[in-house]
Amino acid sequence: MTSHEPNRRPPERILLVSADIGEGHNATARAVEEAARRLWPGCEITRLDTLRVMGPGVGPLFRWIYVRNVESTPWLYNLFYDALWRWRWFATASRRFVGAWVGPLLRRRMRRWQPDLVISTYPMATAGLDRMRRRGEARVPIAAFVSDFCPHPFWVYPEIDLHYVMSETSLRALYRAQPDATGAVSVPPVTSAFRPGERHGARLELGLPAEGFQVLIACGSLSFGSVERAVDTALAEPAVDLVIVACGRNEELRGRLSERDEAAGKLLPLGWVEDMPDLTAAADVVVSNAGGATALETMACGRTMIMFEPIAGHGRANAELMARAGLAELCPTSESLAVTLREFATTPERLRRDEQRVLEQATAGDLTQQVAALTELPRHRGARRLHHSDRFFVHAANAVVAQQTGAILRLRGGPEERTAGQWADYLAGLIERRARTLPMLHSVLVERGSRGPRWYTARTIEPWEHLEHRTTGDREEVVREFFTAAVPTDRPPWQLMVLRSGDETLILAKLHHALGDGIAVTNTLVRLLRDAPEDVERAPRPHGRTSKRPVSIPRLRSLVRSRTHEALTVVRGLCGLAAAGPAPRSPLDGDSTSARVFGTAELPASEVRARARARGIPTSVLLIGLTAEALHRTLAERTGTTTGQYVRVMVPRTTRSPRDSSGAGMFGNHTVAVSVDLPVGPMSAEQRLREVSERLLAGQHDGQPAAAGIAMAVLGALPTPLHRLVVRSIYQRRFFNALVSAMPGSRRPPRVWGALVAEVLPILPLAPGVGTAIGLINWGETVGIGITADARLEWLPSLVAERLRECFEELRDRSGTATQPETTREEARR
């Protein structure tokens, strides 16, 4: 999964995607373009007609269908529109169909233009952009201006970073149409020519009578619907002095109205006009029937809108929503229109009151600032199914054994007089500024029965719902309370605590295990808290097609041999997993209680690496070998050990590529587990290190990681109830006794508010019946070790921590000429 961070640099290129179907979508695009040019004079702005992109003849065909539906078969248009709201599957299928049509065509243009920001003003274009987002093909901010007052399901998409709508009522409709979308209220997106103006001056400018009650009837550029009935009603009302009709491109309508002589001097039919701002400002009320661009322009001019016999589908919905919001009068019949016109003409105070309410809504913000904010949009994600490895930990959790992973960050340096409250205030500011840019921190876990768990993007993140602070001398008790309590899942499932204990400052962090593995947790915490976050490198712009390497016969043979070898390795791994059998009974087993005890230890990182190099093995293998020796000594002291005794541990192995380590792809679990039988019976420490090394490498070479990954993916394809049942039957004490994870970290720790993050101590979860989990991370100058145990094993964490330090001291004191294992360093790396 990828994420873009706020693009705080001015954009060099902006793509505006609209459509020539009526004039409303283009009018919104012109307004956005005008605002963008005010903001960034040197920016290159490209306008794109979606219907033209969709293919020759599509635009004329769609315009013909639209007009015919509204004028001749409104019942059919209503049927389609109502179906979008009634059946979610129908709306999803319709949007996916359009997205599959438009998306690939837009992708070609975007690859050519490489915009820094994409803004859509047409729903079919937004469908194509949403598809590109779902397929990982668009990484720049994408926003949509919904110029209809009622954002119907075809307007709203879950992967778009922001939808601007026209009112708070519209925003509620947006979330009803697509609960996992994100939106905000915008002022009317109209050009600056549409602004509050003095009515008398506008009339003089246009050569209209300066006095009298004047009605403007404007029903869009196509001017269809019940225009002539509105004209008849207005002409018949004695209180109306002048009826102006903006016929747009409908010359037939203008011709018919021009031939009428029964209302000479009271009727003024106009064709296409360029001075709509003055014409709107000159009117006392504006009569329309769709609620699109005309309604927005009327609002921006501070005039009262009357919606008369709204057209089918979106027109009817827009009119009803505007009326509920108090921004228009809805007149479904000629009689109600006559009454409303008479009231406005004879009650000027009511007209002025309505105008003031509309003007307050239209001037509640600034369009230029709202466009400027689009460059800083965090990446928004709609509801999505969890990856199979993430669902695994959702199903593994129960009311007693929570699946959450965490860390203790120990800070060193910086001003010592800062209190826990001051630290918390500082971290709250970081959360407010940065959490929205980190997918792990703004994802809410929602379980929907048989449909399976989903991630939803939180609409807001309240820092103090995720952050607390404590000052105490009893550090161990606070750590125990914090990591034992399960994270709430009615919000993004993570929590932080600032703990001041004596002169020491700690940051405790815990997250639901479905959010990510230990590497993801550490990386996200660093990106959230560090003082100077590095800018995410922008993807290089492609300058042409990349040529594919031709497949030669020798290369094809090599590829076949490689794939065959991989397949045989996976088969061996699957056979090894199947033959492993149940784990032995062990003193490390737990009682599956919710109470936990914790212990920590630190080792010098540089010396750990030196000892690993001297033996030709990876640092992680040395650490797991030391853990086996420490467990042997702990068990020998408590219960005694026997020759050949072992404990089965699950050792997570990362499947991340180097590209994933940048942080953009850190969300989620990217690990598989290798089952290893650690020898804990009597033997020399050097012999134990050799056996652990050989067993770990044997599991790696026998294909266990690949086999485990395939097995987990196959399980993830099962229906949710069956997947949950299988996970809970295998992720438990019957198959392993403990978890041991040796993780890479950072040799150059960051600073938080000037203090160095000197140590990181990982906190791992347990599994049902599994009483012990040990995490080790190489961080700066130390290897941080965190030990989690079931409360029944209260004696274990401190004893294991003490034995780990003891084992390493003995290892360090020995001669550096220890016997090399048979495996070479290069084989160990592989």
N, C-alpha and C positions, 0 to 999 in steps of 0.2 A: 504494500500500500504506500502511496506517495502522498506528499503534502507540500504545498507551497507556503512559505512564510510571507509576511507582508512585504510587498514590493515597494519600499519607501523611496525609490528613485522615480523621477518623472518618466512616464511611459514614452517610448520612442515611436511606437506604432499601436494604433487602436483599430479594431475591427468592429464596425456596426453592422448588425445583421437585421434587416427589415424585410418588408414585402410590399409590392405594389398591388394591393387588393383593397380598394377604397383608398383613403388618404390618411387614416388615423395612425397606422403603424409608421408611415414615413414622417408624419408630423412629429411623432415622439422622437424618432431618430434624429430629425433636424434639431430639435431642442437639446438633445444630449450632445450632439456634435457642437452646437454653439457654446454650450457650457465647457466642453472639453477644450475648445480652441481658446476660450478665455483663460483657462488654467494653464495650458501647455501650448503656447503659440507655435513652437517648432515641431510639434508632434504631427506625424503623418497619420491621417484618419481616412480609412477606406470604408465605403458603404457597399453593402452587398444585398442584392435582391434575391431572397430565398427561392421564390417561384422560378426565377430565371435559372438559378443554379440547378433546380430540380429537373430541368430539361425543356427543350423547345415545345411550345404549345401548352405547357402546364399552367402558366399564368392566365392566359385567356380562358382555358377550360375551368379553372378554379373560380375565376371571377364570374363566369356564366352560371356555374352551379350555385354560387353564393346568392346571386341576384334571383335566380329562379326559385331557390328554396324560400327566400324571404318573401317574394312577391306571389308565387304561385302555389307552393307546397309548404307553408309554414309548419303544418302538422308534422312533416317529415323532419324538419330541422329541430322542432321541439322534442321529437322522439329521440333523436340522436343526442341532443344536449342533456335531456333528462337521464338517458342511459349512462352517460358519463358519471353522473352523480350517484345513480342508484346501484350500479354494479362496478365494484373496484376492478374486477378482472377485465371488464370491457374497456374501462379507461386505460388500464395498464397495457392491454393488447393493442389498442389503437395507438397509444403513444410509442410503444415499441416498434410498431409497423412503420410509423412515420420516421422515427429515429433511425431505423435501419435504412430507410430511403435517403434521408437528408444527411445523416452523419458522415458516411464515406465521401460524399460530394463536398461537404464543408471541410473535411480533413485535408483534401487536396489543396484547397485555397489557403487554409491556415498554414500548411507546410511551406507553401510558397511565400506567404507574407510574413510569417513568424510574428504575430502581434504580441504585445505585452499585456493587453487587456481586451476582452471580448464582451460586447454588450448586445443583447438581443432585444428587439421590440416586437417580435413575431413568434407566436407559440410553436409553429412547426420548426423554426430555426432553433428554438430552445430545446425541442425534442432531439434534434441532431446533436447539439452540444452536450446534452445529457448522456447520450449514447457514447460519445467520444470520451466523456469523463469516466463512465463505467468501464470502458476498455483501456483506460490509462493513456489516452491519446491527446489529452489537453491538460497542461499543467499550469497554465496562466490563470489569473482570476477571471471568472465568468459571472456576469450578472444579467438580469432580465428586468426590463421595465414593463409592468403589466398595466397597460393603459385602460383596460376594462375595469370598471369599479368592482365587479364580481370576478375574482380569479377562479375560473372554472378549472376542472382537473386537467384540461388540455393545456392550460397556461403554466402549470406549476410542476416542477421536477425536483427530485430529491438530491441530485448531484450538483445543482447550480449553487454557487456560493452565496447569492443573495437575490431575492425578488423584491423589487420596489413596488409597493401597492399604494393606493390612493387614500386610504383612511384606516383607522383602527378597526372599523367594521369589516373592511376588505381584508385586513390581516387575519381576523378570526375566520373568515371564509377561506383564506389560503390554507390555514392549518386544518380546516375541515376537509379540504380537497386533497391535501397531502400532508399528513401529520409530521413527516420527517423532513419537510422542506424548511427553508429559513427565509424570513422576510422582514421588511422594515417599511415604515410609512414614508412616502416621499411627497413633496409638494407637487402640484401638477407639472409634468414635464412638457412645457410649452416654451416657445421662443420668447425672448425678452420683449417683443412687440406687444404681447398679450399681458397687459398690466392694468391695474386700476386707473381709470381715466375719468375726467369730468364729462358728464353726459352732454351738457349744453355745447361745449367746445367740439366734441366729436360730431355732433349733428351739423354744426356749422361747417366743419371741415368736409363733410360728405354732401352738403347741399340739401340736407333734410330739414323739415320744419323743426324749429327750435322748441316748440311747446307740444303738449299732447302726450297721450300714453301710446307708446310704440312697441310693437311686438315683432321680434325677429324669429322666423321659422327656419331652422337650419337642421337638416337631417343627413349630414355627411356629404361627401363628394358625389355619391350616387343618388342622393335625395330620393330614396324610395320609402315605401311604407305609406302611412295615412296622411300624407302631406296635404292633399287637397281637402280632406275632411277637417284638418286643423285650420286651413285657410278659411273654409266656409264658416266654421265656428267663430273664429276671430272676427271675420267681417260682419257677422250677425250680431256681435256684441256692441251695443251703443257706446260703452265706455272706452272702447279701443279706437284710437284716432288714425293709426297707420299700421299696416301689416306688410312687413318686408320679408320676402321669401328668397333665401339663398339656394338656388336650384343646382348649384355645382355644375357637374358635367351632364346633367339630365336636361338636354335641350328640348326633348318632347314635353316635359313638364313645364318648362319655361314658356314654350309656345302656347300651350293650352291656357296657362294663366294670363298670358299677354292678350289673348283674344277675348277675355272676359271684360265686359263693359258695364256690368251692373254695379261695380264698386269703383267707379272711376275716381281717382284721387285718393283712395284709401288703400289700394293694393299696389305694391312695388315689387314685381318679380325680377330677380337678377340672375345672371348666369354665373360663370366662374369669376370670383372676385379676388383681388390681391390685397384688399384692405379689410379683411375680416376682423383684425383687432379693433379698428375704429367702428366698424359696423356693430360689433358686439358691445363696445362701450356706449354706443349711441342708444341701444335698446333699453327698455325698462325690464322686460323679461325675454328669455330665449326659450323657444319651444323646440324640443327634439324628441327622438324616439329610440336611440341606441345607447347613449351613455359612453361614447368613445371620446375621440379627440375634441368634438364640439363641447362636450360637458367639461372637459379639462380647461379649454380655452375660456369658457364662460365663467368657471370658478376663478381663474387667474385674473379676469377682468372685474370680479366682484359683482357679478350679475346673478339674478335668480333664474334657476333652471326649472322648466316644467317638462316632465316626461309624459308625452301623450301617446296612447295606444302603442306601447313599445313593441318593436319588432320581435319576432320569435327568438327563442334560445337566449343568447347572451344579452340581447337588448332588454328582454323582460327581467332577467336576473339583475342587470345593472340598475334598472329603474327602481326595483324593489329595494335593493341595498342602499342606493342613494337616498331614498325616502326614509329608510330606517336610520340612516346617519344624519338626517336633518339637512341634507345638501340639495334636495330637489323636492318638488311637488309631483306626486304621481296622479295622473288623470287618465284612467282607463277608458273613459267614454267621452263623447262630445259634450254631454250635459255637465260632467264634472269639470271639463276644461272651461266651459262658459262661466261656471260659478267661480272658478279660481281666477280667471282673468278679471271678472267683475270685482272680486274682493281686492285684488292687487291694485286695480285702477282707482278704486274708491277709498282704499285704506293705505295711504302712503307710508304710515308708520310701520305697518306690517311688512311692506316691501323693503323698507330700509333695515328693519330688524333681520329679515332673512338674508339680505345682502351682507350685513355685518358678520353673520355667522359663517357664510360661505367665504368671505374675505379672511377671516381668522384662520380657517382651515388652509386656505391657499397660501398664506404668508407665514405658516408655522415653521418654516425652514427655508433653506436656500438651496436651489437646485445645483448651483456650482459646487458647494461644499459636499453635497450628497454624491455628485459624480466624482469629486476628488477622493472620497472615502473608498471608492471601488478598487483603487490600486493597492489598498492595504487589507483586502479581504483575506481572512484565513480560509483555508480549504475546507469546504463543507462536504460532508458525506451523508447520504440518506441511510435509511435502515438497510442493513445488509446481514446476510447470514454469516455466522461465525465460521472461520476456517476450521477444518476438522480438528486440528490440534488445539484450537481454543475452545471448541465445544467440549472436548474431552474433559477439561478442567471444570466446566460448568456442571457436567453430569457427575463428575467425581465428588463434587461438594455435597455435603448434607448438613443437617441442622447442628451436628456435633463437630464434624471435621470440616472447617472452612478451608477453601483453597485460595490462599492469598500469599503473595510473596512480597518481600520488603527489604529494607536496608537501614542501617544506622550510619549516618554521616558524622564523623567526628571532626570538628573545626579547630583550627589552630592559628594563632596570630590574630591580627585585627584588634581594635579597641576592646579591652576587657570589661569596660564599665557598662557595656550595652546589656540591658535587661532582656529577659525572655519576651516581654511584651514588645519592646522595640524591634527585636528580631522578627517577631510575628508580624508586626505592621509592615516591615520591609518585605517579607515574603508575600504578604497579601498583595502588595503592589506588583510584585513579579507575576503572581498568579493572574491578576487582573489583566496584565499586559500580554502575557505569553501563553497562557493555558489554551487559548483558542487556536493557537498555531500548532499545537501538539495533539494529534489525533487521540493518543492514549489518554489524554486528560479531559477531553470533552465528549467521550463516548459513554452512553448509558446502556447498561445491559438490561434487556427486557425479555422475559421468558413467556412464550405464548403457547403453552400446552403442547399439542402434537405438532405444531408448526415449527417448534424449535426456537432457540434463543436468537435474538437479533440485536445488533448494535444500532442505537439511535444517537444522533448528534444532539447534545444538550443545547437548548436555545440560549441559555445564560449560564454562567459559572459564577457562583457567589463564593468568593475566597473563604469567608469565615464558616462556610459549611464544610470545608475540607481542611481547615487549619485550626489548631489550638496551641496553647503554650503553657508550660508548667515550670515552676521553680521549686526544686526539692533536693534534699540531700539523699533520699532513698531512690537512687537511680534504677536499681534492679526492679523494684516494685512497679515503677512507672512503665519501664520497658515491658514488663510482663503484662500489665493491664492493657497497654496499647496494642501489642501484637497478638494478644489472645482474643480481643474483641473483633468480630467480623466487620468488614467495611460495609456501610449501607449501600444498597443497590437501587434506591429510589433516585439516585443522582449518579454522576460519574463515580465509579467505585474506587476511590483512592482517598487517602488522608495523610496529612503531615502533622507533625508536632515538633515544636521547638522546646528543648529541655535544657534548662540551666541547672547544673548540679555542681555546686561549689564554683570553681573557676572554669569549668568545662562547659562548652556549648555543643549540644548534639542536635541533629535533625533526624527525627524518626519518620520513615515513610513506609506505607503499605498500600498495595494495590491488589485487586482481584487477579488471580493467576490467569484468567482468560484474557486480560489485557496484554500480557506479554511475559516473556521469560526473564531471567535475572539480568541478561545483557540489555534487554529492552528497558527494564526498570531503571538500571543505572544510567543508561544513555539519556533517557527522558528526564530524569532528575537533574542531570548535568545541564541539559538544554534549558530547563526551566530556571535553574538557580544561578548559573554562572554569571560572572560580572560582565564579560565582554563576549557575547555569543558571536561566533563567526558567521558571516553571511553564507547562506546556502548558495552554493555555486549554481548558476543558471545553466541549463543544458545548452551546449553549443548549437548554434544555428546550422542546420545542414545546408550545404551549398550545392547540392545536386544528389543524384542517385548514387548509392554505393553499389559498386559492382560485386556480384557474388562470385566466389571462387569456384571455377568449374570443377565438377566431380570427375576425377580421373579414375581409371580402373584400379590402379594400386591404392588410391585413397579410399575407394569404395570397399575394397577388400579389408583394408585396415579398419574402416568404420564397422564393417560386419563383425570382424574379430573382436573389436572393442565391445560392441553391444552384446555379443555372445558371452564374453567373459563377464560382463556386468550381470547378465541374466543368470549365469551359473552361480555367481557370487550371491545374488539375492536368494536363489534357491537354497544354497548352503545356509544362509542366514535364517531363512524361514524354518528349515529343518532344525537348526540349532535352537531357535526359540521354542519350537514344538517339543523338542526333546529335553528341555531344561527341567521340566517337572516342578513340583511345588518347592517353596523355600523351606529350610529347616526351622524348627522352633529356636528362638533366640531370646536372650535377656534384653535385647534391644526392642522387642515387640512392645506395643502399647495397649491400652485399654479403650482407645477411641473415646476419650473424654475431651471436652472442649477446653479444659485448662492446659496451659503450656508453661514450660520453664525454659530459660534461655541462658546460654553462656557464650562468651566471646574470647578470642585469643588473637595475638598478632605475632607474625614472624618477620624477620628482616628480608625484604623482597630480593635485594641484590644477592644476598648469600644463598637464598633458595635457588635463584637462577644459576648461580655459580655451581652449586652442588648438582643440579640437574645436568648442566653442561658436562661436568666431570664424568657423569655416568652415561652420557650420550642419550638421554631420554628427555621428553618434554617436561616442562615445569609442572603441568597438570598431573602427569603420571607420578612424579616424585611426591607431590602433595597427597595424592590418593594413597600412595604407598605409606607415607607417614601417618595418614589417617588410619590405615589398617594396623600399623604397629601400635598406635595410641589406643585403638579399640581392644587389641589383644591385651595390653597392659591393664586397661580398665576392667575388662572382664575377668582377667586372671586375679585381680585384687578382690573383686566383688563375689564372683561365683566360681572361679577356677576355669581353666580351659583344658581341652584334650587334644591329642595329636590328630591332625586332619580336620579339626573344627573350622568351619567357615561361616560367614554371614553373606547373604545375597543382597547386593546393593544395586540400585538403579543409578546409572551414571549418565546424566544428560549430555548429548553431543550436539553442538550447534550445526545447523544446516544453512547458516547465513552465507551469502556471497560477500566479497569485499565491498560491493556496491551498497549492500544493505547496512553496512556499518556507519554510513554517513548520518543516520538518524531519520531520514525521510521514510525508510522502510522498516523502522524499528517496531512498529505496532504489531502485536501478536506474538505467538510462540513459534519460534523457528528452531526447534530442537527435536531430536529423537533420543530415546534412551537405550543404553547398552546394559544388559544384565551381566554383572560380574560377581563371581564368588570370591570374596576377599578372605584369604587365610588368616585366621585369628588364633590358631593353635600354637603351641610352643615351637619356635624356630628362631634363628638369629635374625636381627634386623636387616642385614644385608640380603639374606636369603628371601625374606619377606618382600623386600623391594623388588628383587628379581622376579619373583612369582607374580606379584601384582602387575609389573610391567608386561610380562609375557601374557598374562590373561587379558589385560586391557587390549594389547595389540592383536591378540588372537581373535577377540571379539570383533575388532575393527576389520581385520582381514577376512574373517569368516562371513562378512556381509550382514552382521547384525544391525548396524545403523540403517542401511538401505532397506532391509527387510522390515524393521520396525516402522520406518516411514511408510512403506507400502501397506502394512497391516493397519496403521492408524488411518490412512486415507480410505481403505476399504471399509473400516468401521464407520468412518464419517459419512459414507454413502447410505448407511442404514436409516430407516425411519427413526425419528427422534425417540419414541418410547423404547424401541429395541436397542438403539445406540446407548441410551442411558442405562439399560439393564446390563448390557455387555460391559460397559466401562466400569460399573460398580462391582461387577463380578471379577474383574481382572486387576483393578487398581486397588489392591488391598494386601494384607499381611500374608495371605496364602502364597503369593508369588514373589515377595521380596521383604526383607527385614528393615532396610534403611535406604535413605536417599543421600547420595554424596555428589556434589556438583563443584567442579573446579572451573572457575570462569576467568576469561581474560578481563583485564581492566584497563587502566590508563597509567602510563609511566609519568605523565605530566598532569597532575591533578589541577582542577580549576580552582578559582577563588569565588567565594560568596561574600559579598559586601566587604571585600578586602581580606577575609579570613580564608586560609588554605583548607580545602577539603583533604585533610591529611590521611584519613583512613575511611574505608567503607567496609562495613561488616554485614554480609548478606544474611537475611533471615528467610529460610525456606519453609514451605508448608509440609505437613504430614499427610499420610493417607490413612484410611480406616484400618486400624489394627497395627499400623506401622508407627513405632514410637520414637524414631530418631531420624533427623535430617541434618546434614552438615554441609554448609556452603563455604567455599574458599574463593577469594578473589585477589588477584595481583594488582595492587593499587599504590602507585607512587613508591614510597620507600618501604611499604609494609605489604604483607599478605594478610588480609583481614579474614578472620574465620568466625562464622556464626553457627552456633549449635542450638537446634530446636529439639525439645523432647516432650513427650507426654508427661503430665504431672506425676504419673506413677513412677517415672524415672527421674525424680527430683535430684538424685545424687549424680546423674550422668553428665550434664553439661560442664559443670566446673571440673569434674574429674578428667573428662576427655580433653578439655582445654589445657589443663595442667600437664597431662601426659604428652600432648602434642608439642608443647614447648620443651619438655624434657627430651623427647625423641630427637627433636631438631638440634638441641644443644649437644647431644651425644654424636649426632651425625657430623656436626660442625667441628667437633673436637677430634674426630678421627682423621687419619692420614688422607690426603687427597688422592691416594693411589688405590682407591677401592677397585675391586674387580669389575671389569666392564661386563655388562650383560651381553649375551650372544647377539642380540639385535643391534644393528648399527643405528647411528643417529638418523641417517636418512630414512631408514625403514620406519623408525619411530615417528618421524614427521609425517610420513605417508599414512 
